[in-house]
Amino acid sequence: MKALYFGLIVVCLCGCKSVETSGEGVSETAEARSSLEKLNATGKLAVLHSAWCAKNWGGPENIESMPDGGYRLRYRKADSLNYLWVKASPVPQKTPDSPPPWEEFLEGSEDKVKVLHHAQKWRITRILGREVKWYQVDAGSGADFPLYETLYFEATAPDGRVGWYQVSVCAESDSSAAEWINQVEWLVPKS
């Protein structure tokens, strides 16, 4: 799972237009809001974003447009290792039938890394009024907190645009992940 996730990041870094915005302060910057509204007005997909993160953390600090019409938003809690991503795709994405085991990497003997795989059950949250399954991807490391992700879920925006969305969080605890993973909503343009 680590290699697949790393591959996604490489594709995003090489094939995405990125708009860096300030993550400072506890408010959505005018630049970030303008970028979100432009993406919402001109994009293939309606923007699912986190007003909660924008209010409490600032941002989003990064907005990436994908060549296929999808996008990725990244919010970061101050200078911490807490993140929330919203990923959108114009086409259905493969999802596992059962929750994959989460990985924990431990130092082994002779500088070898030992990987433990932990079985888990689906967790359920409500996003846009529907149940969405989510799970833990890994245990984190010294450089990041554990990663949690929803399955990609189909959603229809108020204007009729259909997309497939995934919410991911890096959080210091299961309870923080559960609190943040459903903090998304459709972007409503300011009048």
C-alpha positions in Angstrom: 0.0 0.0 0.0 2.9 2.4 0.7 4.3 2.0 -2.8 0.9 2.6 -4.4 0.4 5.8 -2.3 3.9 7.0 -3.2 3.1 6.4 -6.8 0.0 8.6 -6.6 2.1 11.4 -5.1 4.6 11.2 -7.9 1.9 11.4 -10.5 0.4 14.4 -8.7 3.6 16.2 -8.4 4.5 15.7 -12.1 1.0 16.1 -13.6 -0.8 18.7 -11.6 -1.2 22.4 -11.6 -0.6 23.5 -8.1 -1.7 26.7 -6.4 0.1 27.4 -3.1 -1.9 29.4 -0.6 -1.0 30.6 2.9 -1.9 28.2 5.7 -1.1 30.8 8.3 -3.7 32.1 10.6 -7.1 30.6 11.3 -9.1 31.7 8.3 -9.5 30.9 4.7 -7.4 33.3 2.7 -9.0 35.4 -0.1 -6.6 33.7 -2.5 -7.6 30.2 -1.4 -11.3 31.1 -1.6 -10.9 32.6 -5.1 -9.0 29.5 -6.3 -11.7 27.2 -4.9 -14.5 29.3 -6.5 -12.7 29.3 -9.9 -12.2 25.5 -9.7 -15.8 25.1 -8.8 -17.0 27.4 -11.7 -14.8 26.0 -14.4 -14.0 22.5 -13.4 -15.5 19.2 -14.4 -16.3 18.4 -10.8 -18.1 20.4 -8.1 -15.7 21.3 -5.2 -16.1 19.3 -2.0 -14.1 21.2 0.6 -13.7 21.6 4.3 -15.1 24.9 5.6 -14.4 23.5 9.1 -10.6 23.1 8.3 -10.6 26.6 6.6 -12.1 28.1 9.8 -10.0 26.2 12.3 -6.8 25.6 10.5 -6.7 28.0 7.6 -6.3 27.2 3.9 -6.5 25.0 2.0 -2.7 25.5 1.7 -2.5 23.6 -1.6 -5.0 23.1 -4.5 -4.0 20.7 -7.3 -5.8 20.3 -10.6 -5.4 17.0 -12.3 -5.2 16.5 -16.1 -8.3 14.4 -16.1 -10.4 17.1 -14.4 -10.0 15.9 -10.9 -8.4 17.8 -8.1 -6.8 17.5 -4.7 -7.1 20.0 -1.8 -4.7 19.9 1.2 -5.4 21.5 4.6 -2.8 21.6 7.4 -3.2 22.3 11.0 -0.6 25.0 11.7 2.9 23.6 11.9 1.7 20.1 13.0 1.6 16.8 11.2 -2.2 16.9 11.1 -3.5 17.1 7.5 -6.8 16.7 5.6 -7.0 16.0 1.9 -10.0 15.9 -0.4 -9.4 14.1 -3.7 -11.9 14.2 -6.5 -12.1 12.1 -9.7 -14.4 12.3 -12.7 -14.4 8.5 -13.0 -15.1 5.7 -10.5 -12.0 4.5 -8.6 -11.3 0.9 -7.5 -12.1 0.2 -3.9 -11.3 -2.8 -1.7 -14.1 -5.3 -0.8 -12.7 -5.5 2.7 -10.6 -3.2 4.7 -6.9 -3.7 3.9 -4.6 -4.4 6.9 -2.8 -1.3 8.1 1.0 -1.3 8.1 3.4 -0.6 10.9 7.1 -0.4 10.1 9.5 -1.4 12.8 13.2 -1.4 13.0 14.5 -4.9 12.8 17.9 -6.5 13.3 20.8 -5.6 11.0 19.1 -2.4 9.8 16.2 -4.3 8.2 12.7 -3.0 8.5 10.1 -5.3 9.8 6.5 -4.7 8.5 3.6 -5.7 10.7 0.1 -6.0 9.1 -2.8 -5.3 11.4 -6.3 -6.6 10.5 -9.1 -4.1 11.0 -12.8 -3.6 10.5 -14.5 -0.9 8.4 -15.3 2.3 10.2 -18.4 4.2 9.2 -18.9 8.0 9.0 -21.6 10.2 7.4 -20.6 12.5 4.6 -23.2 14.5 2.7 -25.9 12.6 4.5 -24.7 9.1 3.5 -22.7 6.4 5.1 -19.1 6.2 3.9 -16.6 3.5 4.9 -13.1 4.5 6.1 -10.0 2.7 7.4 -6.5 3.2 8.7 -3.8 3.0 6.1 -0.6 3.0 8.2 0.8 3.7 11.7 2.6 6.9 10.6 6.3 7.4 11.3 8.6 10.0 12.9 7.8 12.2 9.9 4.0 11.9 9.9 0.9 10.8 11.9 -1.1 7.7 11.0 -3.0 8.0 7.7 -6.7 7.3 7.5 -8.8 7.3 4.2 -12.4 6.9 3.1 -13.2 4.7 0.2 -13.9 6.7 -2.9 -17.6 7.5 -2.8 -19.9 8.8 -5.6 -21.6 12.1 -4.9 -23.9 14.4 -6.9 -23.5 18.1 -6.3 -26.5 20.4 -6.0 -25.9 21.5 -9.7 -26.0 17.9 -10.9 -22.3 17.3 -11.4 -21.3 13.8 -10.4 -17.9 12.8 -9.1 -16.0 10.3 -7.0 -14.5 11.7 -3.8 -12.1 10.5 -1.1 -11.2 12.2 2.2 -7.9 11.4 3.8 -6.5 12.6 7.2 -3.2 12.3 9.0 -4.1 12.5 12.7 -2.4 11.9 16.0 -5.3 9.7 17.2 -8.2 7.6 16.0 -10.6 10.0 17.7 -9.2 13.0 15.8 -9.4 11.1 12.5 -13.1 10.2 13.3 -13.8 13.9 14.1 -12.1 15.4 11.0 -12.8 12.8 8.2 -16.4 13.9 7.8 -15.8 17.7 7.9 -16.5 18.3 4.2 -19.3 19.9 2.3 -20.1 21.4 -1.1 -18.5 24.8 -1.9 -21.2 27.4 -2.1 -20.0 30.5 -3.9 -20.1 33.7 -1.8 -22.5 36.3 -3.2 
